[in-house]
Amino acid sequence: MGDPARAERAAALLDDGRRVASNREYTTFTGSRNGRAITISSHGVGAAGAGVCFEELARAGVETIVRVGTCGALRDDIGDGDLIVATAAARDEGLTGRLVPEGLPAVADLELASAVRAAVVESGAAARCGVVLTTDLFYPSKVLGQDWRPWQAAGVLAVEMELSALYVIAALHGIRAAGLLAVDGNPTRAAPDMSEYDPYREVVRAGTDRAIALALDVLSTFTPESA
């Protein structure tokens, strides 16, 4: 997840959770749940920095990664605090084009994403399943602006900043990855300068806490059918 404080909240749900490293935006905890070893790391904001975290986790031997984060909905029928299971991510960022050919899609592991979706549905949480946009841009340019209409017309559910990097790096290392995102606003309805954006509301915290608990449940029980 992006936020070190959120990572600490997640680590409190582990058995014997403990901090093992902290440098810059990267804070890492380890512990277990249902007898299975789990690592929780914060990766900061943006694909480039998050890619460092994903690459080093892969090199350290992780087998499965679920990114639990926040996103901005691009549809009016998706509310704040709702959950989105990201089956794929559009690559509108600068990192992955330097790792793989531009035509390669950034997709979740099918079995893992299905397990995350099943857990969300069973919990009764409001959720959607589909494609999200990963972009480098948070604050819209005063010169170029930001046009969300093409992405909306293409059926993209939401926008975030790291998931395509995870999916590409996971594919390069042959590990499984999925994303579970809590909605913290809707940029299509926001002021042009994002001055009204507030991710610290209770509805957002409730959504992220729900996503954390569900992701930990999946990670502690997931057993893939295919090798």
N, C-alpha and C positions, 0 to 999 in steps of 0.2 A: 504494500500500500504506500501511497505517497507521503503521508503525514507521520512523522516520528511519534507524535502524541497518540495518534490512532493505533500505531503499532504497539505502543505500551498498553493501551486498553485491551488490545487483542491478546497480548501476552499474559495478561491477568487471567485469562480463561484457560490457559494451559496448566497441566499438572507440572509442578516444579519449574515454571517459567522463569527464565533468568536472562539478563542482558549479557551478551557476549562481546559486543563491539559497538562503537559509536564514533563516527567520523563524518564531518560535514552533514549532509542530509541523510546519510545512511546509518540507521540504528538497527541492530539485529538482536533478536531474542531467540532462545531455543527452549524446548521443553517437550512435552508429549500430551497426547489426548487419546483416550481409549487404547493406551499402550503403544501408540505409533509416534515416532519422532517427528516433530514439526518445527520448522524454522519460520520466524516472522521477521521480515525486513521492510524498512521504509526505503523508498527509492526516489523521493523528491518529485519535482515537477518537470515534465518535459521528457520527450523520447530519448534525447542524447544522454542525459544524466541517468535516467532509469535504465537505459541499455547497459550502462556499466554494472549496475546492480544485477540485472538479469544474467549478463554474461558471467559474472563472478559466481553467482549462485549455481549456474550450470557447471562451471568448472569445478566447483566444490562438491558436486555430486548429487544435487537435488534431482528428483525424478518427476515431480509434479508441482506446478505452480498455479495458484489461483490469485489473480490480481483483484483485490477488493478496493474499490475506489469510488469517486464521485463523477458525475457527468451532468451536462446540461441537456435537457430534453429538446428535441427538434420537432415534437408533435404536441399539439394542444391537449390531446387526450391522455398524455402521460403526466402524472402529477408529481409534485415534490415529495420525496421520500419513497417513491415507487422504485422497484428494482428492475434492472435490465441485465439479462444474461446475454453476453456479447458473443455471437457465433463467429463473427469476423470483424475486421477493422479496416476501413479505408485508409490508405497510407499517405496522408497529407502532411508528412513530416520529413525532415532532412536526413535522418539517420539510415533508415532501411534501404534507401536507394543507393547507399554506399556499401551495403552488405550483400544484396541480392539483386537480380534483374528487376526492372520496374514492373514487369507484368506478373510477377509472382504474388499471389494473394496472401494476405495475413489472416489466417484462419485458426480457430480454436480446435483443440482435440475434440472429436465428436463424442467419444464416450464420457470424457470429463465434463464437457459442457452439458451433456444430457443428464449427468448425475447432479450437476448444480441446478439445472432447471427442475428436475424432479424434487429436489429438496425444497426449492422455493415454492413450488406448487403445493407440496404437502404441508408447508407452513401456513398456507393461506394468505401469504403476502401478495400485494398487487405487483405484477411483474409482466415484462415483455421479453421476447427472445428474438434477436435479429442482429443486423449490422450496425455498428457505430462508426463514427469518424474519429480518427486520431489526427490531431493537428498541432503544429508548433505555436499557433497564434492564440493568445488569451485575450489581451486587450485589442480590439479592432483598430486597424490603422486609420489615422485621421486623413490620410491621403487616399488610400485604396478602399477603405471601409471593409465590410464583411457581408457577403451575400450568401445567406443560408438556403435560398430557394432551390438551387440545383440539387443540394444534398437531400432536402425534404422531398423533392420530386422523385429522387432515386430510391426513396424508401428508407433512408438512414434514420435510425431512431434517436440518436443522441450524439453528443460530441464530448471527447475527453482528450487526453494528451500523452498517453503512454502505451496503450494496449497493442498497437501494431508492432511496436518494438519488441514486446514480449512474445507475440506470436511468431515473428520472424526468427528471433534468437532461439526460441524453443524448438522451432523446426530445424534449425541448423545443428542443434545439439541432440535431436531425437528425443526430447522430453515432452511431457504433456503440459498443456497450458489452457486456461480458461479465464474469463473475466466476469465478475459480478459487480455491478455498478449501482449506486444509489443516486437518485436524481436530486440535485441541489439547486435547480432553477431552470429557466428556459431562456436562452440568449435571444431567441427570435422576438421575445416580448420585452427584453431589457432595454434600458436606456443605452444610447450609442456608446457612452463612455463607461458602461458597466458600473456606474456609481451606485445603483440599487442592489447590486449583487451581494447576497449575505448567506454564506454557507454555514453559518453558526447557529441557525435556528434549530429548535428542538425537533421539528419534523425531519430535518436532515440528519441530525444525530441519531434519531430513532432508526432511520433507514440504514445508516452505516453500521450501527450496532447490530441490527438484524442481519445485514449482509455478512458481517464478521462471524457471527455465531453460525450461520448457515455454511459459510465456506469452511470453517473449522470442522463442522460435522462431516462435510463431504471429504475433506482431506484425511480425517481420522478413520474413515470407513471405506474409501474408494479402492476397489480392486478391479483393474481393467480386465475385460474378457479377452482382449487380443494382446499379444506380446509386443 
